[in-house]
Amino acid sequence: MEDKFLQIEKYISGELQGRELSDFEEKLKTDTNFAEELAIYKDLESSMCLEAQKRQKQKDVEATFSDLGSLYFEEEKTKSIVPTNNQSVPKQGGQIRKTILGITSIAAVLFFVFLLRGFLQTPSTPQDLYSDYAIHNPIEITQMGDANNKILIEAAQTFNQKKYAESLPKFNTYLAKESDDSEIILYRGIAYLETDNLTKAIDDFRLISEGNSVYTNDALWYWGLTCLKQGKTRKALYLFSQIPQNNQRYQDVQDILRKLK
């Protein structure tokens, strides 16, 4: 799937040429699933461009109000210069009224900026979202007398204590004999993720997501989180989009999509 991402990104950016391009376009004609994935990717690309434009407009508006505020105070500073002997001193009552009007104007501007920020909140960063949603369920292992199971219990205990680096060699020892245990491969991927070994984490999540395991959607979820941690928002959104509506992670996916906008 990683190669597929690279191909799609190159195609969208116009980097595919010659034989690569013709093979890609031929695959689009013959593989409907691949064509649908490209369409999803293009939609995400368009959505992210619109959001980027919206964020820039927000920054421009806030900068404008900041400039207006600075200009106002500069003008007031100029007005407040002590008059020379040839200048007349304004009456006290008029000066007070001007001061009140000035304070009212500042309050109005600040209130408007406050409302503006309420409507145009700065979206969360991918790394912020990773921190918010990278909450892992503990591993529950049934006690058995098998030696390999004892290693797994030790791995589960260290993982549940968030000693992720310590759990990894134990996971590897267990999986050397039980290489088809998708649940433990998933948890090993999480341990790799939490120790910043992101390449190995992705390898584990991809292995599960491309198979027929009951943990396929969990693997997509964690692969997406890994991409958020890397700052690869577009790829994360694509992976999250593969999680079906009836999955327990679906609401979290919707929350992430909303916060990224």
N, C-alpha and C positions, 0 to 999 in steps of 0.2 A: 504493500500500500504506500510505503514511503516513496518508491519510484514513481508511482502513479501521481502523487502530489507534485513531485518535481516536473513531471511531464505536463500536467495541467497548468502549473504556474508558468512554465516556459511557453506553452501554447498561448495563454492569455496575454503574456507580455510580448509575444511575437518573436521569441527566441528560437522556436523550432523551425528548421529549414530542411530542404532536400528530402532525403529518405525518411528522416524522423518525422517530418511534417506529414508526408503522404501516408506513413504507417498510422500515425495518430488519427488522421481524418478517416482512414479506412476503418479503424476500430470504432469510431463514432457511428459509422453507418451500420456496422454489424453487431455492436454490443450496446443494447438499449440501456442497460444499467450504467455503463460507462458514460453514455450520453446524458443520462439523468444526473450523474455525479458532477459532470462538467456544468450543467445548468445550475445546480445548487451552488457550485463554487462561484459562478458568475454573479448570481444573485447576492451572495455574501460580499463579493468584491464591490458591487454597486452600492449595497447598503453601507459598507464601511466608508466608501468615498463620500456619500451623503452625510454621514455622521461627522466625518472629518471637516466637511464644509460648515456644518452646524456649529462645531466647536470653535472653528476659526471666527465665525460671526460673533459668537459669544465673547471671545477674547477682544475682538475689534470694538464691540459695544462697550465693554468694561473699560477698555483703554480710552475710549472717547470720553466717558464720564469722568475718568481720572484726570484727563487733560482739562476738561471743563472746570473741575474742582480746583486744580492748580491755577488755572487762569483767573478764576474768581478771587482766590486768596491773594494773587499777585496784584489784581486791580484794587482790592481793599487795602493792601499794604501801601500802594501808591497814593490812595486817597487819604491815608492816615498820616502822611508826612506833615510834620509841624510847619505851619505857615510862616512865611517871612513877614517882615514889618509892613510890606506893601499889600499883603493878602489879608482878606477879612476872615475872621474866625466864625465858623458856622454857629448858629444858635444851638443851644444844648438840646432842646426838644426835637429839632430836626435831625440831629445826629443820633439820638436815641431811636427815632423811628427808622432811620436807615439801618441801624444795627439790628433792630428787630426783624426788619425785612430781609436782611442778609442771613440771619440765623434761620429764618423760615425757609429761605431758598435752599440753604445747605441741607436742612432737614428733609426737604422735598426730594432733593437729588439723592441723598442717602437712602431714603425710603424706597425710591424707584429702583435703585441698584439692588437693594435687599430683595424686592419683589422679583427683579430680573433674575437674580441668582436662584431664587426659589423655582422659577420656571425652567431655567437653563442650568441645571446643576452640572458641575464638572463630573464626567463619568469616572468610574473606578478604573484603575490601571489593571492590566492582566495579572500582575504580581499581587496586587491587593486582593483580587478575587481568588487567586490560588490560596492565599493565606486564610481567607474566609471559608472556603469550601473544602480544603484538604483536611477533612475530619474522617478518621479511619475507624471502622468498627473493629473491636477486638476479635482475635481468633479464638474459636471455641473448639477444643480438641477432646475427643473421648479417650479416657484412660484405658490403655491396653498394655499387655506385657511385652509386645514386640520391641526389639531394640531400636529399630528405625522410628517407631512411634514415640519412644522416649526422647529421641533427638528432636522430633517434631514438637513435642510438648515443651522442650527447652527453648526451641525457636519461637514458639507461640508466647511463652512467658517473657522473653526478652523483647519481642515485638510489642506486646501489650504494655510493657514498661517504657516504650518509646526508645529502647536501646537498639535502634535500627541497624547500625553497623555491626553490633554484636550478634544480631539475629541472622545476618546474611550467610556466614559460613555454615550455620546449622541448617538453614533452608537448602543450601547447595548440597550438603551431605544427604539430606532426606531425598531431594529430587534426583540425586544420582541413581537412586533405586526406584523412585516413583515419579518418573518423568512425565506421566500423563495426568498428574494431579493439578487440574486447572486452578483450583482454589488457592493452593499454595504457591503456584507460579504467580498468581495475581498478587498475593501478599509479598512475595519476594520482589515483584516489580515496585510495590509501594515502598518497601525498604530501600530499594535502589533510588527511588524518587526522593525520599527524605534524606538520603546521603549524597544527593546531587550527582549520582551516577545516571544521568538522564538517558544516555544512549542504551544502557542495559535495561533501564526501566521501560523504554519504548519497545525494545525487543520482546520483553515479556508481555506487555499489553497488546502488541500487534499479533503475537503468536496466538493469544486467546481470542482476540476479536475476529481473526480470520478463520477460526474453527467453528465448531458447532456446540461449544460449551454453554452451560447455563449462565456462565459468567461473562458472556460476550459483551453485554451492555455495560457491565461494571468496568471491563477493560477499555471500552470506548470512553467512558467517563474519565478514567484515570489517565488515559492517553491525552484526552483533551486538557486535563489539569496540568499535565506535563508541558504541553504546548503553551499554556498560560504562564507557567513558571519561566519558560524560555522567552516569553514575549511574542510568541507566534500566534497572534489573535485569530487571524484568518483560518489557519489550520485547525485551531481549537474549535472555532465555530462550526467548521465543516464536520469534525468528529462528533460534536454534540448533536448536530442535526440528524445523525444516524440513530439516535436513541429514540425509540417509539414512545407514543403518548401514554401507553399503559404501564410504562416502567416507573419505578419509584423515584428515579433520578430526573424525570421529565420536568417537574416543577422547578427543581434547582437549575436545570438548563434554561428554562424560561426566565428565571431571575437573573442569571448571568447575562443572557442576551439583553435584557432590559438595562442592566447596570453598565454594560459596555456601550450603550447608546447615549 
